[in-house]
């Protein structure tokens, strides 16, 4: 009772009208508030290790969540009885499907979007993290260490580019070097391999364009970079090649639960009767858990905006670079030359405690596997689970902030930007477990950063639990036809002239360049469309083979891509969308051919 009273006082100090109760060993908050920040503060105030989690059902006055559902409604999957139903086609769902395809199981992956990797997975920086910002008690820390070590083999099997670029924390002050024993000990506790101090001379060998104020850095070589959407596509295609049914434009609308067991799942494409459900639904994971009667957590979306620079600035970063989050680098750094003491510095910048409360790494200057430079992200708490809006002020703030890390970049180098949402829980940790109140569900929720890094390790545990559960009824056999290797679409721009010529001889479509910025051929687009997970939208093709990812952002190649997709699908160009059903590109013809009199 003391713990409950403490939580109640903390919540009422923020919002006296909120009702606080304990239900199923969870802290439950109910009420209505005018300010979303107060809703989030109440959720954080209710966190306690003595309870399973926080169920924050406080609503924001005047706000109603609008779910982007596909337009299609049919009975395509009505009556299907899969062994496993995976809800969500992000990196978590796709990696789990990949692992389960090793077994003789009927597996369905349903994704409400028009493609896999359309949510948080495609809207992040693609860092394979080292975990320097975590604590060893977190669930996600254990998965991060295991997942990071799995990336070389996984990406080799999936034929996806992966680079061990390393991560840098740049140093400005002389006293930062003195922290090496503490940072070194902390890195050992966190199981970060190879962390070391490097002086400016060695720094310049790795980062030749390093900012002038950086006198050295803490270097962690296990950090890496991957294209999160290309990896997810490869995993989904590989799963489909091995028998998994990937069902796009399929939204879960409800569930029938009896005696702690999911009996059926209602979708816009019919009712499905799975033996086991795996919840990997991202920002909607708590909604799915609630449908299943197994909710012990709440997702509060945290939006982050990332900025992409032109490839001409690709030389500005070869790793991912940041500074210590509590260190303040003054605007007049050339005059101070890093001589200020620790206490004075902390007084000017954020304290370590304040930094931790922001629940963000503060962003950085990041090298991507496609040789762009990425800046960001920032972190903004929002009520909308599908808020992908951007604004100029945020973009300018991100560029201005990261100019501290790399002063040779500017707004003129920006070619595009995007927003994504982290599906954070109030406990700021993953929820990866078997069902507590519902026996035939596995929860994979709260997968915010470092979710890309942890996905392979999480999938291994989920695979084990799924086989154990299904094996209680009958032995699950190995898929003897399983092929461990996936072959991605050839990328012309990465080939030598000899390799290009050989490929063009075999397939002349590879000799027809569609996107000049990224050197993408018609052959690459056609092979992407004809994959095990066929897609016919401009953005889906853009994610797979990059037409429209360059400086002109599809200004020249866009119409040609639309035409190719229409021809391949056998439809009119008006039927091809940018992304979902609502993103119409062409409505109808505005001009008619001239009439001739014979």
C-alpha positions in Angstrom: 0.0 0.0 0.0 2.9 2.4 0.6 4.1 2.0 -3.0 0.6 2.6 -4.3 0.1 5.7 -2.1 3.5 7.0 -3.3 2.4 6.6 -7.0 -1.0 8.2 -6.3 0.6 11.2 -4.7 3.1 11.6 -7.6 0.3 11.4 -10.2 -2.0 13.7 -8.4 0.8 16.3 -8.0 0.6 16.5 -11.8 -3.1 16.0 -12.4 -5.4 15.7 -9.3 -8.4 14.6 -11.4 -6.8 11.4 -12.6 -8.0 8.1 -11.1 -5.3 5.7 -10.0 -5.9 2.0 -9.3 -4.3 -1.4 -9.3 -5.8 -3.9 -11.6 -4.2 -7.3 -12.5 -1.1 -6.1 -10.7 -0.8 -3.1 -13.1 -1.0 0.6 -12.3 -4.1 1.9 -14.2 -4.6 5.6 -14.9 -7.9 7.0 -16.1 -9.2 10.5 -16.8 -9.2 13.3 -19.3 -6.6 16.0 -19.5 -6.0 19.1 -21.7 -2.3 18.7 -22.2 -0.5 15.7 -23.7 2.7 16.4 -21.8 0.8 16.0 -18.6 -0.6 12.6 -19.8 3.0 11.4 -20.4 4.2 12.8 -17.1 1.4 10.9 -15.2 2.5 7.7 -17.0 6.1 8.1 -16.0 5.1 9.0 -12.4 3.2 5.7 -12.2 6.2 3.4 -13.0 7.2 1.0 -10.3 9.1 -2.2 -10.2 6.6 -3.7 -7.8 3.9 -3.8 -10.6 3.8 -5.5 -14.0 3.5 -2.2 -15.8 1.6 1.1 -16.4 -1.8 1.1 -18.3 -2.3 4.7 -19.0 -5.8 5.2 -20.3 -5.9 9.0 -19.7 -7.4 10.6 -22.8 -6.5 13.9 -24.4 -9.5 16.2 -24.5 -10.5 16.8 -28.1 -8.2 14.2 -29.6 -9.3 11.1 -31.4 -6.9 8.6 -32.9 -7.4 8.2 -36.7 -6.2 4.8 -37.8 -5.0 4.6 -41.4 -6.8 1.4 -42.5 -6.5 0.0 -46.0 -9.5 0.6 -48.3 -9.8 -3.0 -49.3 -12.4 -5.2 -47.6 -12.8 -8.8 -48.8 -12.8 -12.4 -47.6 -9.4 -13.4 -49.0 -8.1 -14.9 -45.7 -11.5 -15.8 -44.2 -11.4 -19.2 -42.5 -7.6 -19.5 -42.6 -6.2 -21.6 -39.7 -2.5 -20.8 -39.5 -0.2 -22.2 -36.8 1.2 -18.8 -36.2 -0.2 -15.3 -36.9 2.4 -12.5 -36.7 0.9 -9.1 -36.3 3.2 -6.4 -37.8 5.6 -6.3 -40.7 8.4 -4.2 -39.2 11.9 -5.5 -38.4 10.6 -7.5 -35.4 7.8 -9.2 -37.3 9.9 -9.9 -40.4 12.8 -11.3 -38.4 10.5 -13.6 -36.4 8.9 -14.8 -39.7 12.4 -15.5 -41.0 13.2 -17.6 -38.0 9.9 -19.5 -38.0 10.3 -20.3 -41.7 12.9 -22.9 -40.6 10.1 -25.1 -39.4 7.2 -27.0 -41.0 4.6 -24.5 -39.9 1.8 -22.5 -41.5 2.8 -19.0 -40.7 1.0 -15.8 -41.7 2.4 -12.3 -41.3 -0.2 -9.6 -41.5 0.7 -5.9 -42.0 -1.9 -3.2 -42.3 0.4 -1.1 -44.5 0.9 -1.4 -48.2 4.4 -2.9 -47.6 6.6 -4.2 -44.9 8.8 -1.7 -43.0 6.5 1.3 -43.4 6.4 2.3 -39.8 9.2 2.8 -37.3 11.5 0.4 -39.1 11.8 2.6 -42.2 11.9 5.8 -40.3 15.1 5.6 -38.3 18.9 6.0 -38.7 19.8 2.4 -39.2 22.4 2.3 -36.5 23.5 -1.0 -35.1 24.1 0.3 -31.6 26.8 -0.5 -29.1 24.6 0.2 -26.0 26.7 2.9 -24.3 23.6 4.7 -23.2 21.8 1.7 -21.6 22.0 0.1 -18.2 22.7 -3.7 -17.8 19.4 -4.3 -16.0 17.3 -3.4 -19.0 15.8 -6.2 -21.1 16.9 -4.4 -24.3 20.5 -4.3 -23.2 20.8 -8.1 -23.1 19.2 -8.4 -26.5 21.4 -5.6 -27.9 24.6 -7.4 -27.0 23.4 -10.6 -28.6 21.8 -8.9 -31.6 24.8 -6.8 -32.4 27.0 -9.9 -32.6 24.6 -11.6 -35.0 24.6 -8.9 -37.7 27.5 -9.9 -39.8 26.2 -13.4 -40.4 22.6 -12.3 -40.8 23.3 -9.6 -43.4 25.6 -12.0 -45.3 22.8 -14.6 -45.4 20.2 -11.9 -46.5 22.6 -10.4 -49.0 22.2 -7.0 -47.4 25.0 -4.4 -47.0 26.3 -4.0 -43.5 29.2 -1.9 -42.3 31.0 -2.0 -39.0 31.7 1.7 -39.0 32.1 2.1 -35.3 30.7 4.9 -33.0 32.6 8.0 -31.8 32.0 10.2 -28.8 34.1 13.3 -29.6 36.0 15.1 -26.8 36.4 18.8 -26.5 37.6 19.3 -22.9 40.9 18.1 -21.6 39.3 16.6 -18.5 37.1 14.3 -20.7 40.3 12.2 -21.2 40.4 11.7 -17.4 37.1 9.9 -17.5 38.7 7.0 -19.4 38.9 4.6 -16.4 35.2 5.2 -15.6 34.1 5.0 -19.2 36.3 1.9 -19.7 34.8 0.2 -16.6 31.3 1.1 -17.7 31.9 -0.3 -21.2 33.1 -3.6 -19.6 30.0 -3.8 -17.5 27.9 -3.2 -20.6 29.9 -5.8 -22.5 31.0 -3.4 -25.2 34.1 -4.9 -26.9 37.1 -2.8 -28.0 36.2 0.6 -26.6 39.2 2.8 -26.4 40.5 6.4 -26.4 41.9 7.7 -29.6 43.8 11.0 -29.9 43.3 13.5 -32.7 45.9 12.0 -34.9 44.1 8.6 -34.9 40.7 10.3 -35.1 41.7 12.0 -38.4 42.7 8.6 -39.8 39.1 7.4 -39.3 37.3 10.8 -39.8 39.5 13.0 -42.0 37.0 15.8 -41.9 36.5 15.7 -38.1 35.5 19.1 -36.5 38.5 21.2 -35.4 37.6 21.3 -31.7 37.7 17.5 -31.3 40.9 16.7 -29.5 40.1 13.0 -29.5 37.3 10.5 -29.0 36.0 7.5 -27.2 35.9 5.0 -30.1 33.6 1.9 -30.0 34.3 -0.3 -33.1 31.4 -2.7 -32.7 28.9 0.0 -33.9 27.5 -0.5 -37.4 25.2 0.7 -40.1 22.5 -1.1 -42.1 19.6 0.0 -44.3 16.7 -1.0 -41.9 14.1 -1.1 -44.6 16.3 -3.1 -47.1 17.0 -5.6 -44.3 13.4 -6.0 -43.4 12.4 -6.4 -47.0 15.1 -9.1 -47.4 13.9 -10.9 -44.3 10.2 -10.8 -45.4 11.1 -12.0 -48.9 13.3 -14.8 -47.5 10.5 -15.9 -45.2 8.1 -15.9 -48.1 10.6 -17.9 -50.2 10.5 -20.5 -47.4 6.7 -20.7 -47.1 5.6 -17.8 -44.9 2.5 -16.0 -46.2 3.1 -12.2 -46.1 -0.3 -10.5 -46.2 -0.1 -6.8 -46.9 -3.0 -4.3 -46.5 -4.4 -6.6 -43.8 -5.4 -4.9 -40.5 -6.3 -6.6 -37.2 -9.7 -5.2 -36.1 -10.6 -7.4 -33.2 -10.2 -10.7 -31.4 -12.5 -13.3 -29.8 -11.0 -14.5 -26.6 -12.5 -17.2 -24.4 -11.0 -18.7 -21.2 -7.7 -16.9 -21.7 -7.2 -18.1 -25.3 -7.5 -16.3 -28.6 -10.1 -18.2 -30.7 -10.2 -15.9 -33.7 -8.8 -12.7 -35.2 -10.9 -10.3 -37.2 -9.3 -8.5 -40.1 -10.5 -6.4 -43.0 -9.8 -9.5 -45.2 -11.7 -12.1 -43.2 -11.6 -14.0 -39.9 -8.5 -16.0 -39.1 -8.2 -18.8 -36.6 -4.6 -19.0 -35.4 -3.1 -21.4 -32.8 -0.6 -18.8 -31.7 -0.5 -15.0 -32.1 2.8 -13.0 -32.0 2.2 -9.3 -31.3 4.8 -7.2 -33.1 2.5 -4.3 -33.9 4.8 -1.3 -33.1 2.9 1.8 -32.0 -0.3 -0.3 -31.9 1.2 -3.1 -29.8 -0.7 -2.2 -26.6 -4.0 -2.0 -28.7 -3.4 -5.6 -29.9 -2.5 -6.7 -26.4 -5.7 -5.2 -25.1 -7.7 -7.0 -27.8 -6.1 -10.2 -26.6 -6.7 -9.5 -22.9 -3.0 -9.5 -22.2 -2.1 -5.8 -21.8 0.3 -4.8 -19.1 1.9 -1.8 -20.8 1.1 1.4 -22.7 2.7 2.8 -25.9 3.2 6.5 -25.9 4.5 7.5 -29.3 7.7 9.6 -29.4 8.3 11.3 -32.8 11.8 11.8 -34.2 12.8 13.7 -37.3 15.9 12.7 -39.4 17.6 14.8 -42.1 19.4 13.4 -45.1 22.3 15.2 -46.8 23.4 15.0 -50.4 25.9 12.3 -51.3 28.4 15.1 -52.1 28.7 15.5 -48.4 29.3 11.8 -47.8 32.9 12.4 -46.8 31.8 14.3 -43.7 31.1 11.1 -41.8 32.5 7.6 -42.0 31.1 6.5 -38.6 28.3 7.7 -36.3 29.5 10.7 -34.3 28.2 12.4 -31.2 29.5 14.1 -28.1 28.9 13.3 -24.5 25.2 14.4 -23.9 26.0 16.3 -20.7 29.0 18.2 -22.3 28.5 21.7 -23.5 30.7 22.9 -26.4 30.5 26.7 -26.3 29.9 28.7 -29.5 33.3 30.5 -28.9 35.2 27.2 -28.7 38.1 28.6 -30.6 38.7 31.1 -27.8 38.1 28.8 -24.8 40.0 25.9 -26.4 38.5 23.4 -24.0 40.0 24.8 -20.8 36.8 25.1 -18.7 36.5 22.8 -15.8 33.9 20.0 -15.3 31.7 21.9 -12.9 31.4 25.0 -15.0 30.7 22.9 -18.1 27.9 21.0 -16.5 26.3 24.2 -15.3 26.2 25.5 -18.9 25.0 22.2 -20.4 22.5 19.6 -19.3 23.2 17.6 -16.2 23.6 13.9 -16.5 20.2 13.4 -14.8 18.5 15.9 -17.1 20.0 14.1 -20.1 18.6 10.7 -19.0 15.1 12.1 -18.5 14.9 13.1 -22.1 15.0 9.4 -23.2 17.0 10.2 -26.3 20.6 9.9 -27.3 20.5 13.4 -28.6 21.1 12.4 -32.2 24.3 12.6 -34.1 26.1 12.9 -37.5 25.8 9.4 -39.0 27.3 7.7 -42.1 24.7 5.6 -43.9 25.4 2.4 -46.0 24.2 4.3 -49.1 27.0 7.0 -48.5 24.7 9.8 -47.4 25.1 11.6 -44.1 22.1 11.5 -41.8 21.5 14.0 -39.0 19.2 13.5 -36.0 16.9 12.4 -34.7 15.2 14.7 -32.2 12.5 13.5 -29.8 8.9 14.9 -29.4 6.1 13.2 -27.4 3.0 13.1 -29.5 -0.5 11.7 -29.0 -1.0 10.5 -32.6 0.4 7.0 -33.3 0.8 7.8 -37.0 2.2 11.4 -36.8 4.8 11.5 -39.6 4.6 15.3 -40.1 7.7 17.4 -40.3 8.3 21.1 -39.8 10.9 23.5 -41.0 11.8 24.7 -37.5 12.7 21.2 -36.3 14.8 20.6 -39.4 16.7 23.8 -38.9 17.2 23.0 -35.2 18.6 19.6 -36.0 21.0 21.0 -38.6 22.1 23.7 -36.3 22.6 21.3 -33.4 24.6 18.8 -35.5 26.8 21.6 -36.9 28.5 21.4 -33.5 29.6 17.9 -34.4 30.4 18.6 -38.1 30.7 22.3 -38.9 31.1 21.7 -42.7 27.4 20.9 -43.2 24.5 23.3 -43.8 20.9 23.6 -44.8 21.9 23.8 -48.5 23.1 20.2 -48.2 19.7 18.8 -47.2 18.0 16.7 -49.9 15.1 15.3 -47.8 13.8 14.6 -44.3 11.3 12.3 -42.6 9.7 11.6 -39.3 9.2 8.3 -37.5 7.7 7.3 -34.1 9.4 5.2 -31.4 6.8 2.9 -29.7 8.0 3.6 -26.2 6.6 2.2 -23.0 6.6 4.2 -19.8 9.1 1.8 -18.3 11.4 2.7 -21.3 12.2 -1.0 -21.9 11.1 -3.8 -24.2 8.2 -6.1 -23.4 9.3 -9.4 -24.8 7.5 -12.2 -23.1 4.9 -15.0 -23.3 1.3 -14.2 -22.5 0.5 -13.6 -18.8 -3.3 -13.5 -19.0 -3.7 -15.1 -22.5 -1.9 -18.3 -23.1 -1.6 -18.3 -26.9 0.1 -14.9 -27.4 3.7 -13.7 -27.4 4.3 -10.0 -26.8 7.1 -8.2 -28.7 6.3 -4.6 -27.7 7.9 -1.3 -26.7 10.6 -1.9 -29.4 12.0 1.5 -29.8 15.8 2.2 -30.2 17.8 0.0 -30.3 15.2 -2.2 -31.9 17.0 -2.7 -35.2 20.0 -4.0 -33.3 18.1 -6.3 -31.0 15.7 -7.8 -33.6 17.8 -10.9 -34.5 18.2 -11.9 -30.8 14.6 -11.2 -29.9 13.5 -13.4 -32.8 15.5 -16.3 -31.5 13.7 -16.2 -28.2 10.3 -15.8 -29.8 11.1 -18.8 -32.1 12.0 -20.9 -29.1 8.8 -20.0 -27.2 6.6 -20.6 -30.3 8.1 -24.0 -30.9 7.7 -24.9 -27.2 4.0 -23.8 -27.2 3.1 -25.5 -30.5 5.1 -28.6 -29.6 2.8 -29.3 -26.6 0.1 -30.5 -29.1 2.3 -32.2 -31.6 6.0 -32.3 -32.5 7.1 -29.5 -34.8 9.3 -30.7 -37.6 12.2 -28.9 -39.3 11.6 -27.5 -42.7 13.8 -29.8 -44.8 13.4 -27.5 -47.9 14.6 -24.4 -46.0 17.1 -22.3 -47.9 19.2 -20.2 -45.5 20.4 -17.8 -48.2 18.5 -14.9 -49.8 19.6 -13.1 -53.0 18.9 -9.4 -53.3 18.4 -7.5 -56.5 21.8 -6.6 -58.1 22.8 -3.0 -57.6 24.3 -1.7 -60.8 26.0 1.3 -59.2 28.1 -1.0 -57.0 29.4 -3.1 -60.0 32.6 -2.8 -62.0 32.2 -2.0 -65.7 32.9 -5.6 -66.6 30.3 -6.9 -64.2 27.7 -4.4 -65.6 28.4 -5.5 -69.1 28.0 -9.1 -68.2 24.7 -8.5 -66.4 23.3 -6.4 -69.3 24.1 -9.2 -71.7 22.0 -11.5 -69.6 19.2 -9.0 -69.0 19.1 -5.9 -71.3 16.7 -4.1 -69.0 19.8 -3.5 -66.7 21.2 -1.4 -69.5 18.3 1.1 -69.3 19.0 3.7 -66.6 15.8 5.1 -65.0 17.2 7.0 -62.0 20.3 9.0 -62.9 21.0 10.3 -59.4 21.3 6.8 -57.9 22.1 4.9 -61.2 19.1 2.6 -61.0 18.2 0.6 -64.0 14.8 -0.7 -65.2 16.1 -4.3 -64.6 16.5 -3.5 -60.9 12.9 -2.2 -60.6 11.4 -5.1 -62.5 13.3 -7.7 -60.3 12.1 -5.9 -57.2 8.5 -6.0 -58.3 8.8 -9.7 -59.2 10.1 -10.8 -55.8 8.5 -13.2 -53.3 6.7 -10.1 -51.8 5.5 -8.3 -54.9 4.7 -4.6 -54.5 3.4 -2.0 -57.0 3.8 1.3 -55.3 6.4 4.0 -55.9 7.6 4.2 -52.3 7.9 0.4 -52.0 10.2 0.3 -55.0 12.0 3.3 -53.7 12.8 1.4 -50.5 14.0 -1.7 -52.3 16.2 -0.3 -55.1 16.4 3.5 -54.4 14.9 5.3 -57.5 14.0 8.7 -56.3 16.4 8.7 -53.3 18.9 11.1 -54.9 19.2 14.9 -55.2 16.1 15.4 -57.3 14.0 13.1 -55.1 12.2 11.5 -58.0 11.6 14.6 -60.0 13.0 13.0 -63.2 12.6 9.3 -62.7 9.2 9.3 -60.9 7.0 9.3 -64.0 9.0 6.4 -65.6 8.8 4.4 -62.4 5.0 4.8 -62.4 4.8 3.7 -66.0 7.0 0.6 -65.4 4.8 -0.4 -62.4 1.6 0.1 -64.4 2.9 -2.0 -67.3 4.0 -4.8 -64.9 0.7 -4.8 -63.0 -1.4 -4.5 -66.1 -3.3 -1.4 -65.0 -3.5 2.3 -65.9 -1.0 4.8 -64.5 -3.8 6.3 -62.5 -4.1 3.1 -60.5 -0.4 3.3 -59.2 -0.1 5.1 -55.9 2.9 6.6 -54.1 2.3 4.5 -51.0 -1.1 3.6 -49.3 -4.5 3.7 -51.0 -4.9 7.4 -50.3 -1.6 8.6 -51.8 -2.9 9.2 -55.3 -0.4 10.4 -57.9 -2.5 10.8 -61.0 -6.3 11.3 -61.1 -7.0 11.5 -64.8 -5.7 12.9 -68.0 -5.8 16.7 -68.4 -5.0 16.8 -72.1 -6.4 15.0 -75.1 -4.7 14.3 -78.4 -5.5 16.7 -81.2 -8.5 15.7 -83.4 -7.7 15.2 -87.1 -10.2 15.6 -89.9 -9.8 13.1 -92.7 
